[in-house]
């Protein structure tokens, strides 16, 4: 399940919805990405995406995770729009019979969300000055590359 939305989400409610009625699940791993204030510099982070393309790409990544690991549930939510520091940006939830599959699948999803999902981030500064577009970090690409070996 993949959702791209402007609205905030409740991680606990999303987890409950994913695992409801599934007694075979032995492990649930979650990752919630939050907006940082970058040492007090930022008033917000603005995320833009191509509607349709972003859902398709994240769906492709989620399907790949389901082929690689025995998952009983998977969820990826990514927000767009203006998000204040402390606000939720992304939620990844993986559920499996065993912990290793759930951990690895969640890590795989996040590595690819950081590098392949078509989102662009712009900083909004507290000072009112022009913010920068945030470039991908080399370390994010190195993290994603390890899954191709």
N, CA, C and O atoms as a GROMACS GRO file, in nm:
protein
  596
    1UNK      N    1   0.084  -0.117   0.000
    1UNK     CA    2   0.000   0.000   0.000
    1UNK      C    3   0.089   0.124   0.000
    1UNK      O    4   0.181   0.135   0.081
    2UNK      N    5   0.062   0.216  -0.090
    2UNK     CA    6   0.140   0.339  -0.104
    2UNK      C    7   0.044   0.456  -0.107
    2UNK      O    8  -0.057   0.454  -0.176
    3UNK      N    9   0.078   0.560  -0.030
    3UNK     CA   10  -0.002   0.682  -0.033
    3UNK      C   11   0.091   0.803  -0.036
    3UNK      O   12   0.191   0.809   0.035
    4UNK      N   13   0.055   0.898  -0.120
    4UNK     CA   14   0.120   1.029  -0.124
    4UNK      C   15   0.011   1.127  -0.085
    4UNK      O   16  -0.096   1.128  -0.145
    5UNK      N   17   0.039   1.210   0.017
    5UNK     CA   18  -0.067   1.297   0.068
    5UNK      C   19  -0.008   1.422   0.131
    5UNK      O   20   0.107   1.423   0.175
    6UNK      N   21  -0.088   1.527   0.135
    6UNK     CA   22  -0.048   1.650   0.204
    6UNK      C   23  -0.079   1.640   0.353
    6UNK      O   24  -0.010   1.700   0.436
    7UNK      N   25  -0.184   1.564   0.386
    7UNK     CA   26  -0.230   1.556   0.525
    7UNK      C   27  -0.132   1.477   0.611
    7UNK      O   28  -0.062   1.388   0.563
    8UNK      N   29  -0.128   1.513   0.738
    8UNK     CA   30  -0.046   1.440   0.835
    8UNK      C   31  -0.105   1.301   0.853
    8UNK      O   32  -0.217   1.273   0.810
    9UNK      N   33  -0.028   1.215   0.917
    9UNK     CA   34  -0.073   1.078   0.945
    9UNK      C   35  -0.041   1.044   1.090
    9UNK      O   36   0.044   1.106   1.152
   10UNK      N   37  -0.111   0.944   1.140
   10UNK     CA   38  -0.090   0.895   1.276
   10UNK      C   39  -0.020   0.759   1.264
   10UNK      O   40  -0.084   0.660   1.229
   11UNK      N   41   0.111   0.752   1.294
   11UNK     CA   42   0.182   0.626   1.277
   11UNK      C   43   0.117   0.508   1.350
   11UNK      O   44   0.107   0.399   1.293
   12UNK      N   45   0.073   0.527   1.473
   12UNK     CA   46   0.012   0.417   1.548
   12UNK      C   47  -0.114   0.367   1.480
   12UNK      O   48  -0.135   0.246   1.470
   13UNK      N   49  -0.198   0.456   1.433
   13UNK     CA   50  -0.322   0.416   1.365
   13UNK      C   51  -0.292   0.343   1.234
   13UNK      O   52  -0.360   0.248   1.198
   14UNK      N   53  -0.190   0.389   1.165
   14UNK     CA   54  -0.152   0.324   1.038
   14UNK      C   55  -0.100   0.182   1.063
   14UNK      O   56  -0.134   0.090   0.988
   15UNK      N   57  -0.020   0.165   1.167
   15UNK     CA   58   0.030   0.032   1.202
   15UNK      C   59  -0.086  -0.059   1.239
   15UNK      O   60  -0.094  -0.172   1.192
   16UNK      N   61  -0.176  -0.010   1.324
   16UNK     CA   62  -0.293  -0.088   1.365
   16UNK      C   63  -0.374  -0.134   1.243
   16UNK      O   64  -0.418  -0.248   1.237
   17UNK      N   65  -0.392  -0.045   1.148
   17UNK     CA   66  -0.468  -0.079   1.029
   17UNK      C   67  -0.398  -0.185   0.944
   17UNK      O   68  -0.464  -0.268   0.882
   18UNK      N   69  -0.266  -0.180   0.939
   18UNK     CA   70  -0.192  -0.275   0.858
   18UNK      C   71  -0.195  -0.416   0.916
   18UNK      O   72  -0.204  -0.514   0.841
   19UNK      N   73  -0.189  -0.428   1.047
   19UNK     CA   74  -0.178  -0.560   1.110
   19UNK      C   75  -0.312  -0.617   1.158
   19UNK      O   76  -0.317  -0.733   1.200
   20UNK      N   77  -0.417  -0.540   1.152
   20UNK     CA   78  -0.548  -0.585   1.203
   20UNK      C   79  -0.590  -0.717   1.140
   20UNK      O   80  -0.595  -0.730   1.017
   21UNK      N   81  -0.621  -0.814   1.225
   21UNK     CA   82  -0.671  -0.942   1.179
   21UNK      C   83  -0.567  -1.037   1.123
   21UNK      O   84  -0.603  -1.142   1.069
   22UNK      N   85  -0.440  -1.003   1.133
   22UNK     CA   86  -0.334  -1.088   1.079
   22UNK      C   87  -0.256  -1.150   1.195
   22UNK      O   88  -0.158  -1.093   1.242
   23UNK      N   89  -0.299  -1.266   1.240
   23UNK     CA   90  -0.237  -1.332   1.354
   23UNK      C   91  -0.104  -1.400   1.321
   23UNK      O   92  -0.034  -1.445   1.412
   24UNK      N   93  -0.068  -1.408   1.193
   24UNK     CA   94   0.057  -1.472   1.153
   24UNK      C   95   0.178  -1.378   1.160
   24UNK      O   96   0.291  -1.422   1.140
   25UNK      N   97   0.155  -1.251   1.186
   25UNK     CA   98   0.265  -1.154   1.191
   25UNK      C   99   0.340  -1.167   1.323
   25UNK      O  100   0.280  -1.165   1.431
   26UNK      N  101   0.472  -1.180   1.313
   26UNK     CA  102   0.555  -1.190   1.432
   26UNK      C  103   0.644  -1.069   1.452
   26UNK      O  104   0.704  -1.053   1.558
   27UNK      N  105   0.653  -0.982   1.350
   27UNK     CA  106   0.740  -0.864   1.360
   27UNK      C  107   0.683  -0.750   1.277
   27UNK      O  108   0.638  -0.769   1.164
   28UNK      N  109   0.686  -0.632   1.335
   28UNK     CA  110   0.649  -0.510   1.264
   28UNK      C  111   0.763  -0.411   1.284
   28UNK      O  112   0.802  -0.382   1.397
   29UNK      N  113   0.815  -0.359   1.174
   29UNK     CA  114   0.922  -0.260   1.180
   29UNK      C  115   0.869  -0.132   1.117
   29UNK      O  116   0.808  -0.134   1.011
   30UNK      N  117   0.894  -0.020   1.185
   30UNK     CA  118   0.847   0.109   1.134
   30UNK      C  119   0.962   0.209   1.128
   30UNK      O  120   1.057   0.202   1.206
   31UNK      N  121   0.950   0.300   1.035
   31UNK     CA  122   1.040   0.415   1.029
   31UNK      C  123   0.953   0.536   1.001
   31UNK      O  124   0.874   0.537   0.907
   32UNK      N  125   0.968   0.638   1.085
   32UNK     CA  126   0.899   0.764   1.064
   32UNK      C  127   1.004   0.871   1.044
   32UNK      O  128   1.086   0.896   1.133
   33UNK      N  129   1.003   0.935   0.928
   33UNK     CA  130   1.096   1.045   0.900
   33UNK      C  131   1.029   1.177   0.933
   33UNK      O  132   0.915   1.202   0.893
   34UNK      N  133   1.100   1.260   1.007
   34UNK     CA  134   1.047   1.389   1.053
   34UNK      C  135   1.124   1.505   0.990
   34UNK      O  136   1.240   1.489   0.950
   35UNK      N  137   1.061   1.620   0.983
   35UNK     CA  138   1.127   1.741   0.936
   35UNK      C  139   1.214   1.798   1.049
   35UNK      O  140   1.166   1.819   1.160
   36UNK      N  141   1.340   1.822   1.019
   36UNK     CA  142   1.432   1.884   1.116
   36UNK      C  143   1.430   2.037   1.100
   36UNK      O  144   1.391   2.089   0.995
   37UNK      N  145   1.472   2.106   1.204
   37UNK     CA  146   1.481   2.252   1.194
   37UNK      C  147   1.622   2.297   1.154
   37UNK      O  148   1.648   2.416   1.139
   38UNK      N  149   1.712   2.201   1.136
   38UNK     CA  150   1.851   2.231   1.094
   38UNK      C  151   1.913   2.339   1.183
   38UNK      O  152   1.950   2.447   1.138
   39UNK      N  153   1.922   2.304   1.312
   39UNK     CA  154   1.983   2.392   1.412
   39UNK      C  155   1.912   2.528   1.422
   39UNK      O  156   1.976   2.630   1.446
   40UNK      N  157   1.780   2.526   1.402
   40UNK     CA  158   1.702   2.649   1.416
   40UNK      C  159   1.694   2.735   1.292
   40UNK      O  160   1.633   2.842   1.295
   41UNK      N  161   1.754   2.692   1.181
   41UNK     CA  162   1.754   2.771   1.058
   41UNK      C  163   1.622   2.766   0.981
   41UNK      O  164   1.583   2.863   0.917
   42UNK      N  165   1.553   2.650   0.988
   42UNK     CA  166   1.437   2.630   0.901
   42UNK      C  167   1.304   2.660   0.969
   42UNK      O  168   1.283   2.628   1.086
   43UNK      N  169   1.216   2.722   0.892
   43UNK     CA  170   1.077   2.737   0.937
   43UNK      C  171   0.992   2.625   0.878
   43UNK      O  172   0.887   2.591   0.932
   44UNK      N  173   1.037   2.569   0.765
   44UNK     CA  174   0.963   2.460   0.700
   44UNK      C  175   1.048   2.398   0.590
   44UNK      O  176   1.149   2.454   0.546
   45UNK      N  177   1.003   2.282   0.549
   45UNK     CA  178   1.058   2.214   0.433
   45UNK      C  179   0.941   2.193   0.338
   45UNK      O  180   0.836   2.145   0.378
   46UNK      N  181   0.960   2.228   0.212
   46UNK     CA  182   0.853   2.210   0.114
   46UNK      C  183   0.890   2.095   0.022
   46UNK      O  184   0.998   2.094  -0.038
   47UNK      N  185   0.800   1.998   0.011
   47UNK     CA  186   0.823   1.882  -0.073
   47UNK      C  187   0.730   1.886  -0.193
   47UNK      O  188   0.609   1.901  -0.179
   48UNK      N  189   0.790   1.873  -0.311
   48UNK     CA  190   0.714   1.868  -0.435
   48UNK      C  191   0.732   1.731  -0.497
   48UNK      O  192   0.832   1.663  -0.472
   49UNK      N  193   0.634   1.690  -0.579
   49UNK     CA  194   0.642   1.561  -0.647
   49UNK      C  195   0.562   1.567  -0.776
   49UNK      O  196   0.484   1.660  -0.798
   50UNK      N  197   0.582   1.467  -0.860
   50UNK     CA  198   0.498   1.451  -0.978
   50UNK      C  199   0.386   1.353  -0.942
   50UNK      O  200   0.413   1.234  -0.926
   51UNK      N  201   0.262   1.401  -0.930
   51UNK     CA  202   0.152   1.309  -0.899
   51UNK      C  203   0.144   1.198  -1.004
   51UNK      O  204   0.163   1.221  -1.123
   52UNK      N  205   0.117   1.080  -0.957
   52UNK     CA  206   0.112   0.964  -1.046
   52UNK      C  207   0.248   0.898  -1.058
   52UNK      O  208   0.260   0.777  -1.035
   53UNK      N  209   0.349   0.974  -1.094
   53UNK     CA  210   0.483   0.919  -1.108
   53UNK      C  211   0.539   0.876  -0.973
   53UNK      O  212   0.600   0.770  -0.962
   54UNK      N  213   0.519   0.957  -0.871
   54UNK     CA  214   0.572   0.925  -0.738
   54UNK      C  215   0.506   0.798  -0.685
   54UNK      O  216   0.575   0.710  -0.633
   55UNK      N  217   0.373   0.787  -0.697
   55UNK     CA  218   0.304   0.667  -0.650
   55UNK      C  219   0.351   0.543  -0.725
   55UNK      O  220   0.372   0.437  -0.666
   56UNK      N  221   0.368   0.558  -0.855
   56UNK     CA  222   0.412   0.445  -0.938
   56UNK      C  223   0.551   0.398  -0.898
   56UNK      O  224   0.574   0.278  -0.884
   57UNK      N  225   0.642   0.490  -0.880
   57UNK     CA  226   0.779   0.454  -0.844
   57UNK      C  227   0.786   0.391  -0.705
   57UNK      O  228   0.854   0.290  -0.686
   58UNK      N  229   0.716   0.449  -0.609
   58UNK     CA  230   0.717   0.391  -0.474
   58UNK      C  231   0.648   0.255  -0.476
   58UNK      O  232   0.691   0.163  -0.406
   59UNK      N  233   0.542   0.240  -0.553
   59UNK     CA  234   0.476   0.111  -0.568
   59UNK      C  235   0.569   0.006  -0.626
   59UNK      O  236   0.567  -0.110  -0.583
   60UNK      N  237   0.651   0.046  -0.722
   60UNK     CA  238   0.749  -0.046  -0.782
   60UNK      C  239   0.851  -0.090  -0.677
   60UNK      O  240   0.887  -0.208  -0.671
   61UNK      N  241   0.896   0.002  -0.595
   61UNK     CA  242   0.992  -0.030  -0.490
   61UNK      C  243   0.928  -0.124  -0.388
   61UNK      O  244   0.992  -0.219  -0.344
   62UNK      N  245   0.803  -0.097  -0.351
   62UNK     CA  246   0.733  -0.183  -0.255
   62UNK      C  247   0.714  -0.324  -0.312
   62UNK      O  248   0.729  -0.422  -0.239
   63UNK      N  249   0.679  -0.335  -0.440
   63UNK     CA  250   0.665  -0.466  -0.503
   63UNK      C  251   0.798  -0.541  -0.502
   63UNK      O  252   0.801  -0.662  -0.479
   64UNK      N  253   0.906  -0.470  -0.527
   64UNK     CA  254   1.038  -0.532  -0.525
   64UNK      C  255   1.068  -0.586  -0.384
   64UNK      O  256   1.122  -0.696  -0.370
   65UNK      N  257   1.033  -0.509  -0.282
   65UNK     CA  258   1.054  -0.555  -0.144
   65UNK      C  259   0.973  -0.682  -0.118
   65UNK      O  260   1.022  -0.774  -0.052
   66UNK      N  261   0.851  -0.687  -0.169
   66UNK     CA  262   0.768  -0.806  -0.148
   66UNK      C  263   0.823  -0.928  -0.220
   66UNK      O  264   0.802  -1.041  -0.175
   67UNK      N  265   0.894  -0.908  -0.331
   67UNK     CA  266   0.959  -1.020  -0.400
   67UNK      C  267   1.083  -1.068  -0.326
   67UNK      O  268   1.116  -1.186  -0.327
   68UNK      N  269   1.152  -0.974  -0.260
   68UNK     CA  270   1.278  -1.007  -0.193
   68UNK      C  271   1.258  -1.072  -0.056
   68UNK      O  272   1.337  -1.157  -0.015
   69UNK      N  273   1.153  -1.031   0.017
   69UNK     CA  274   1.132  -1.078   0.154
   69UNK      C  275   0.990  -1.131   0.170
   69UNK      O  276   0.898  -1.086   0.101
   70UNK      N  277   0.972  -1.226   0.262
   70UNK     CA  278   0.837  -1.279   0.288
   70UNK      C  279   0.759  -1.185   0.380
   70UNK      O  280   0.759  -1.201   0.502
   71UNK      N  281   0.693  -1.088   0.320
   71UNK     CA  282   0.620  -0.987   0.396
   71UNK      C  283   0.472  -1.020   0.403
   71UNK      O  284   0.414  -1.071   0.307
   72UNK      N  285   0.412  -0.989   0.516
   72UNK     CA  286   0.268  -1.006   0.536
   72UNK      C  287   0.196  -0.872   0.535
   72UNK      O  288   0.074  -0.868   0.546
   73UNK      N  289   0.271  -0.765   0.522
   73UNK     CA  290   0.213  -0.632   0.515
   73UNK      C  291   0.321  -0.530   0.484
   73UNK      O  292   0.435  -0.542   0.529
   74UNK      N  293   0.284  -0.430   0.407
   74UNK     CA  294   0.379  -0.323   0.373
   74UNK      C  295   0.300  -0.195   0.352
   74UNK      O  296   0.192  -0.196   0.293
   75UNK      N  297   0.356  -0.085   0.400
   75UNK     CA  298   0.291   0.046   0.387
   75UNK      C  299   0.399   0.152   0.372
   75UNK      O  300   0.498   0.153   0.444
   76UNK      N  301   0.378   0.242   0.277
   76UNK     CA  302   0.466   0.358   0.260
   76UNK      C  303   0.377   0.480   0.240
   76UNK      O  304   0.296   0.485   0.147
   77UNK      N  305   0.393   0.578   0.328
   77UNK     CA  306   0.321   0.705   0.316
   77UNK      C  307   0.426   0.814   0.306
   77UNK      O  308   0.519   0.819   0.386
   78UNK      N  309   0.411   0.901   0.206
   78UNK     CA  310   0.504   1.013   0.190
   78UNK      C  311   0.420   1.139   0.173
   78UNK      O  312   0.328   1.143   0.091
   79UNK      N  313   0.452   1.240   0.251
   79UNK     CA  314   0.378   1.365   0.243
   79UNK      C  315   0.441   1.459   0.141
   79UNK      O  316   0.558   1.446   0.107
   80UNK      N  317   0.360   1.553   0.094
   80UNK     CA  318   0.409   1.662   0.009
   80UNK      C  319   0.351   1.791   0.064
   80UNK      O  320   0.261   1.791   0.148
   81UNK      N  321   0.403   1.902   0.015
   81UNK     CA  322   0.360   2.033   0.063
   81UNK      C  323   0.457   2.087   0.166
   81UNK      O  324   0.569   2.038   0.181
   82UNK      N  325   0.413   2.187   0.236
   82UNK     CA  326   0.496   2.256   0.335
   82UNK      C  327   0.483   2.187   0.470
   82UNK      O  328   0.372   2.171   0.522
   83UNK      N  329   0.596   2.146   0.528
   83UNK     CA  330   0.596   2.072   0.654
   83UNK      C  331   0.688   2.145   0.753
   83UNK      O  332   0.804   2.173   0.723
   84UNK      N  333   0.635   2.175   0.869
   84UNK     CA  334   0.711   2.245   0.973
   84UNK      C  335   0.802   2.147   1.047
   84UNK      O  336   0.776   2.027   1.048
   85UNK      N  337   0.909   2.198   1.108
   85UNK     CA  338   0.996   2.113   1.187
   85UNK      C  339   0.916   2.034   1.291
   85UNK      O  340   0.826   2.086   1.357
   86UNK      N  341   0.952   1.908   1.304
   86UNK     CA  342   0.882   1.818   1.394
   86UNK      C  343   0.768   1.743   1.326
   86UNK      O  344   0.716   1.646   1.381
   87UNK      N  345   0.728   1.788   1.208
   87UNK     CA  346   0.619   1.724   1.136
   87UNK      C  347   0.662   1.596   1.067
   87UNK      O  348   0.778   1.581   1.028
   88UNK      N  349   0.569   1.505   1.051
   88UNK     CA  350   0.594   1.379   0.981
   88UNK      C  351   0.614   1.404   0.832
   88UNK      O  352   0.541   1.483   0.771
   89UNK      N  353   0.714   1.336   0.774
   89UNK     CA  354   0.734   1.340   0.629
   89UNK      C  355   0.702   1.205   0.567
   89UNK      O  356   0.628   1.197   0.469
   90UNK      N  357   0.756   1.100   0.624
   90UNK     CA  358   0.744   0.968   0.563
   90UNK      C  359   0.722   0.862   0.671
   90UNK      O  360   0.773   0.872   0.782
   91UNK      N  361   0.644   0.760   0.634
   91UNK     CA  362   0.623   0.645   0.720
   91UNK      C  363   0.641   0.520   0.636
   91UNK      O  364   0.580   0.506   0.530
   92UNK      N  365   0.725   0.429   0.684
   92UNK     CA  366   0.741   0.298   0.622
   92UNK      C  367   0.711   0.195   0.730
   92UNK      O  368   0.765   0.202   0.840
   93UNK      N  369   0.624   0.100   0.697
   93UNK     CA  370   0.590  -0.008   0.790
   93UNK      C  371   0.601  -0.139   0.713
   93UNK      O  372   0.545  -0.154   0.604
   94UNK      N  373   0.674  -0.233   0.769
   94UNK     CA  374   0.683  -0.367   0.712
   94UNK      C  375   0.646  -0.468   0.819
   94UNK      O  376   0.683  -0.452   0.935
   95UNK      N  377   0.574  -0.571   0.779
   95UNK     CA  378   0.530  -0.675   0.872
   95UNK      C  379   0.562  -0.812   0.811
   95UNK      O  380   0.541  -0.835   0.692
   96UNK      N  381   0.612  -0.901   0.896
   96UNK     CA  382   0.650  -1.034   0.850
   96UNK      C  383   0.638  -1.132   0.965
   96UNK      O  384   0.618  -1.094   1.080
   97UNK      N  385   0.651  -1.259   0.932
   97UNK     CA  386   0.651  -1.361   1.036
   97UNK      C  387   0.775  -1.347   1.125
   97UNK      O  388   0.770  -1.376   1.244
   98UNK      N  389   0.885  -1.301   1.066
   98UNK     CA  390   1.012  -1.295   1.138
   98UNK      C  391   1.076  -1.157   1.124
   98UNK      O  392   1.056  -1.088   1.024
   99UNK      N  393   1.152  -1.117   1.225
   99UNK     CA  394   1.207  -0.982   1.234
   99UNK      C  395   1.305  -0.945   1.123
   99UNK      O  396   1.300  -0.833   1.072
  100UNK      N  397   1.393  -1.038   1.083
  100UNK     CA  398   1.496  -1.002   0.985
  100UNK      C  399   1.434  -0.953   0.854
  100UNK      O  400   1.477  -0.852   0.799
  101UNK      N  401   1.333  -1.022   0.805
  101UNK     CA  402   1.267  -0.981   0.682
  101UNK      C  403   1.205  -0.842   0.698
  101UNK      O  404   1.216  -0.758   0.609
  102UNK      N  405   1.140  -0.818   0.812
  102UNK     CA  406   1.076  -0.688   0.835
  102UNK      C  407   1.180  -0.577   0.843
  102UNK      O  408   1.161  -0.471   0.784
  103UNK      N  409   1.290  -0.600   0.915
  103UNK     CA  410   1.396  -0.498   0.925
  103UNK      C  411   1.458  -0.469   0.789
  103UNK      O  412   1.469  -0.353   0.748
  104UNK      N  413   1.498  -0.574   0.719
  104UNK     CA  414   1.566  -0.553   0.591
  104UNK      C  415   1.476  -0.487   0.488
  104UNK      O  416   1.520  -0.400   0.413
  105UNK      N  417   1.351  -0.528   0.483
  105UNK     CA  418   1.258  -0.468   0.387
  105UNK      C  419   1.235  -0.319   0.416
  105UNK      O  420   1.229  -0.238   0.324
  106UNK      N  421   1.222  -0.284   0.544
  106UNK     CA  422   1.203  -0.143   0.581
  106UNK      C  423   1.326  -0.060   0.543
  106UNK      O  424   1.313   0.051   0.491
  107UNK      N  425   1.442  -0.115   0.568
  107UNK     CA  426   1.566  -0.044   0.534
  107UNK      C  427   1.578  -0.028   0.382
  107UNK      O  428   1.616   0.079   0.334
  108UNK      N  429   1.548  -0.132   0.308
  108UNK     CA  430   1.549  -0.129   0.162
  108UNK      C  431   1.455  -0.020   0.110
  108UNK      O  432   1.494   0.062   0.026
  109UNK      N  433   1.333  -0.018   0.161
  109UNK     CA  434   1.236   0.082   0.117
  109UNK      C  435   1.286   0.224   0.143
  109UNK      O  436   1.277   0.310   0.055
  110UNK      N  437   1.338   0.249   0.261
  110UNK     CA  438   1.385   0.384   0.293
  110UNK      C  439   1.505   0.423   0.207
  110UNK      O  440   1.513   0.537   0.161
  111UNK      N  441   1.597   0.330   0.185
  111UNK     CA  442   1.713   0.361   0.101
  111UNK      C  443   1.669   0.403  -0.038
  111UNK      O  444   1.724   0.497  -0.095
  112UNK      N  445   1.571   0.334  -0.093
  112UNK     CA  446   1.524   0.368  -0.226
  112UNK      C  447   1.433   0.491  -0.228
  112UNK      O  448   1.433   0.566  -0.325
  113UNK      N  449   1.356   0.512  -0.122
  113UNK     CA  450   1.276   0.634  -0.115
  113UNK      C  451   1.366   0.757  -0.118
  113UNK      O  452   1.333   0.858  -0.180
  114UNK      N  453   1.479   0.749  -0.049
  114UNK     CA  454   1.572   0.863  -0.043
  114UNK      C  455   1.640   0.890  -0.177
  114UNK      O  456   1.685   1.002  -0.202
  115UNK      N  457   1.650   0.788  -0.263
  115UNK     CA  458   1.728   0.805  -0.385
  115UNK      C  459   1.649   0.797  -0.515
  115UNK      O  460   1.689   0.860  -0.614
  116UNK      N  461   1.539   0.723  -0.518
  116UNK     CA  462   1.467   0.703  -0.644
  116UNK      C  463   1.328   0.764  -0.650
  116UNK      O  464   1.277   0.788  -0.759
  117UNK      N  465   1.268   0.790  -0.538
  117UNK     CA  466   1.133   0.847  -0.542
  117UNK      C  467   1.142   0.992  -0.591
  117UNK      O  468   1.226   1.068  -0.543
  118UNK      N  469   1.055   1.030  -0.685
  118UNK     CA  470   1.062   1.164  -0.744
  118UNK      C  471   1.001   1.273  -0.655
  118UNK      O  472   0.888   1.317  -0.677
  119UNK      N  473   1.079   1.313  -0.555
  119UNK     CA  474   1.043   1.423  -0.466
  119UNK      C  475   1.155   1.525  -0.468
  119UNK      O  476   1.272   1.490  -0.484
  120UNK      N  477   1.118   1.652  -0.453
  120UNK     CA  478   1.215   1.759  -0.444
  120UNK      C  479   1.186   1.839  -0.319
  120UNK      O  480   1.070   1.866  -0.287
  121UNK      N  481   1.294   1.876  -0.248
  121UNK     CA  482   1.278   1.944  -0.118
  121UNK      C  483   1.341   2.082  -0.124
  121UNK      O  484   1.454   2.100  -0.171
  122UNK      N  485   1.265   2.180  -0.076
  122UNK     CA  486   1.316   2.317  -0.068
  122UNK      C  487   1.305   2.364   0.076
  122UNK      O  488   1.203   2.348   0.141
  123UNK      N  489   1.414   2.424   0.124
  123UNK     CA  490   1.416   2.478   0.259
  123UNK      C  491   1.351   2.616   0.261
  123UNK      O  492   1.369   2.695   0.168
  124UNK      N  493   1.276   2.644   0.368
  124UNK     CA  494   1.223   2.777   0.395
  124UNK      C  495   1.291   2.823   0.524
  124UNK      O  496   1.278   2.758   0.628
  125UNK      N  497   1.363   2.934   0.517
  125UNK     CA  498   1.443   2.981   0.629
  125UNK      C  499   1.363   3.066   0.726
  125UNK      O  500   1.274   3.142   0.686
  126UNK      N  501   1.395   3.053   0.855
  126UNK     CA  502   1.331   3.136   0.957
  126UNK      C  503   1.363   3.284   0.935
  126UNK      O  504   1.281   3.370   0.966
  127UNK      N  505   1.480   3.312   0.881
  127UNK     CA  506   1.522   3.449   0.858
  127UNK      C  507   1.442   3.517   0.748
  127UNK      O  508   1.447   3.639   0.732
  128UNK      N  509   1.366   3.437   0.671
  128UNK     CA  510   1.291   3.493   0.560
  128UNK      C  511   1.370   3.494   0.431
  128UNK      O  512   1.314   3.522   0.324
  129UNK      N  513   1.498   3.463   0.438
  129UNK     CA  514   1.582   3.458   0.318
  129UNK      C  515   1.544   3.340   0.230
  129UNK      O  516   1.472   3.249   0.270
  130UNK      N  517   1.598   3.345   0.108
  130UNK     CA  518   1.570   3.238   0.011
  130UNK      C  519   1.635   3.108   0.057
  130UNK      O  520   1.754   3.105   0.088
  131UNK      N  521   1.557   3.005   0.061
  131UNK     CA  522   1.609   2.874   0.098
  131UNK      C  523   1.668   2.802  -0.022
  131UNK      O  524   1.652   2.846  -0.136
  132UNK      N  525   1.736   2.693   0.005
  132UNK     CA  526   1.802   2.614  -0.099
  132UNK      C  527   1.717   2.491  -0.132
  132UNK      O  528   1.642   2.442  -0.049
  133UNK      N  529   1.731   2.443  -0.255
  133UNK     CA  530   1.681   2.311  -0.289
  133UNK      C  531   1.781   2.211  -0.231
  133UNK      O  532   1.902   2.230  -0.243
  134UNK      N  533   1.731   2.107  -0.168
  134UNK     CA  534   1.817   2.010  -0.100
  134UNK      C  535   1.859   1.903  -0.199
  134UNK      O  536   1.775   1.837  -0.260
  135UNK      N  537   1.989   1.885  -0.215
  135UNK     CA  538   2.043   1.781  -0.301
  135UNK      C  539   2.052   1.649  -0.226
  135UNK      O  540   2.063   1.645  -0.104
  136UNK      N  541   2.046   1.541  -0.302
  136UNK     CA  542   2.066   1.409  -0.244
  136UNK      C  543   2.210   1.398  -0.195
  136UNK      O  544   2.302   1.455  -0.254
  137UNK      N  545   2.227   1.323  -0.086
  137UNK     CA  546   2.361   1.304  -0.031
  137UNK      C  547   2.425   1.180  -0.092
  137UNK      O  548   2.356   1.083  -0.125
  138UNK      N  549   2.557   1.183  -0.105
  138UNK     CA  550   2.628   1.066  -0.156
  138UNK      C  551   2.606   0.944  -0.067
  138UNK      O  552   2.597   0.832  -0.117
  139UNK      N  553   2.596   0.965   0.063
  139UNK     CA  554   2.576   0.853   0.154
  139UNK      C  555   2.442   0.784   0.129
  139UNK      O  556   2.430   0.663   0.148
  140UNK      N  557   2.339   0.859   0.087
  140UNK     CA  558   2.210   0.798   0.055
  140UNK      C  559   2.223   0.706  -0.066
  140UNK      O  560   2.168   0.596  -0.068
  141UNK      N  561   2.297   0.750  -0.167
  141UNK     CA  562   2.319   0.667  -0.286
  141UNK      C  563   2.400   0.543  -0.251
  141UNK      O  564   2.371   0.434  -0.301
  142UNK      N  565   2.500   0.558  -0.167
  142UNK     CA  566   2.581   0.442  -0.125
  142UNK      C  567   2.494   0.342  -0.049
  142UNK      O  568   2.510   0.221  -0.067
  143UNK      N  569   2.402   0.390   0.034
  143UNK     CA  570   2.312   0.300   0.107
  143UNK      C  571   2.225   0.222   0.009
  143UNK      O  572   2.207   0.101   0.026
  144UNK      N  573   2.171   0.289  -0.092
  144UNK     CA  574   2.085   0.221  -0.190
  144UNK      C  575   2.164   0.124  -0.277
  144UNK      O  576   2.114   0.019  -0.315
  145UNK      N  577   2.288   0.160  -0.308
  145UNK     CA  578   2.370   0.074  -0.396
  145UNK      C  579   2.398  -0.062  -0.335
  145UNK      O  580   2.420  -0.158  -0.408
  146UNK      N  581   2.398  -0.071  -0.205
  146UNK     CA  582   2.431  -0.201  -0.143
  146UNK      C  583   2.327  -0.308  -0.174
  146UNK      O  584   2.357  -0.426  -0.163
  147UNK      N  585   2.205  -0.268  -0.213
  147UNK     CA  586   2.101  -0.366  -0.245
  147UNK      C  587   2.117  -0.423  -0.385
  147UNK      O  588   2.049  -0.520  -0.419
  148UNK      N  589   2.204  -0.365  -0.467
  148UNK     CA  590   2.224  -0.416  -0.604
  148UNK      C  591   2.341  -0.513  -0.611
  148UNK      O  592   2.364  -0.574  -0.715
  149UNK      N  593   2.414  -0.528  -0.504
  149UNK     CA  594   2.530  -0.620  -0.505
  149UNK      C  595   2.488  -0.762  -0.494
  149UNK      O  596   2.572  -0.852  -0.494
   0.00000   0.00000   0.00000
